[in-house]
Amino acid sequence: TYRTIRYETSSDRVATVTLNRPEVLNAFDRQMCEEVQHVWGTIKANPDVNAVVLRSEGERAFCTGLDISKPFGQPDDVWNHLDPGELLSPKWQKLWKPVVCAVQGMCTAGAFYFVNESDVVICSTDATFFDSHVSGGLVSAIEPIGLMRRVGLGETLRMALMGNDERMSAETALRVSLVTEVVEGDQLWSRAHELAAEIAARPSSATQGTVRAIWESLDRPYRAAMEQG
């Protein structure tokens, strides 16, 4: 039983994970991080699931990053701090089943842990993407590393340095390949499920192997990546 997320499966071999803290714009606390980590493991071990939809409840925001209204619970020694992204990321958890991410409303800061490591990202017309770290006097470091793999150095630096003062629209996100499709808000969940179901209809051994080969190639020089593939 989860308190901060919902987990559902359907007969078409699609699992749906819904971030469910709309009252705080789906910001994550330690409990959500641990529940997301657990659900990735559950999906990985479930032979009846071939693909995943990641979405969030509420209209205002997909996710606004870390919930700063409550302590995350880090040890005093900074070198022993946990990066929440290790718990939130399907790839850190070695989940190779394809993930379709559906973004609506605001997507900022730690929300990119989800976006950066999903396989297919779509959004609604009202989606906006920005990185609030520097506006709060914080270094933006981890999220831009993943973002650069999607949109390149220029767009990443612009987002990281502009903070709250500039928000990337859905149209721009499509142009720079942060997302692959933009739909009306009332179509977002159904379209994400449709894409996931189409992927899930393929042999899971093939789709998982494809996801793993492509993602792990990003950590290697070209020739080494080819040999790894």
Steps between C-alpha positions, in 0.01 A plus 500: 500500500643834391411837650669742259455318169248272331597179323268326257537233234280417204440200277700657215819456705528869596575616853396852597683690773330823610672753725227585748589805709311768306455708817875577487524499119627139507824600669682195630595430859699205630190281516417561135860430401496170684161405360612580145813292549284213623254523211782491243614174658145367499462581129838350418401172664149481354498282185155632409628856453685596181480882510425782743309828502633757746256784567381724785178608662367856482499764229752754632820298499659175392760539775682792664798309634595453864241593762693764695221538757621190684845356571618228264704341777863520391790410734716780639800392289440656158705229331249242616201683354266303277413632154120461473546437129648159570165394648279678247679394184390179328845472341683526834276214614595307183145493372525455124129473428409805288358797689262750340488824700197730476561859614239765576533840663825593671804276471794639692815417697500138623215415263772455240610188683187345352505671160870454429492123543169416339507348154211687338386837634181673391329804647179699498471841336512673840827338610790726595856393573748696712771452762443694820830421675697820439199718585517347847876541527570133432743345253329323213723200436346155477189573296685687220732203447205287397333784314803552275449154356160610373529864396870584476730741683350831390141433601615334823713798607226746413246312713740447789611864514165673444335330796141604561524794259454300181278200437527275199164451334366172367558627147866575572544171684383322187732705279809421709402131539440509875163343415394308191132595491263769631131427556202672659479455875192281491680261263829474687438190711322306227770579245777397741323171565448446128872541434593272789254234386644504150848450645377234742359297211855432378712222654629631831841340451543713187376830646695462824816410311453800273455738793803363680727504193414861419522637853822321592661619175477857632769422758754377244705629209361408157707188430458364853126566473483306176678204659271523805196501270 
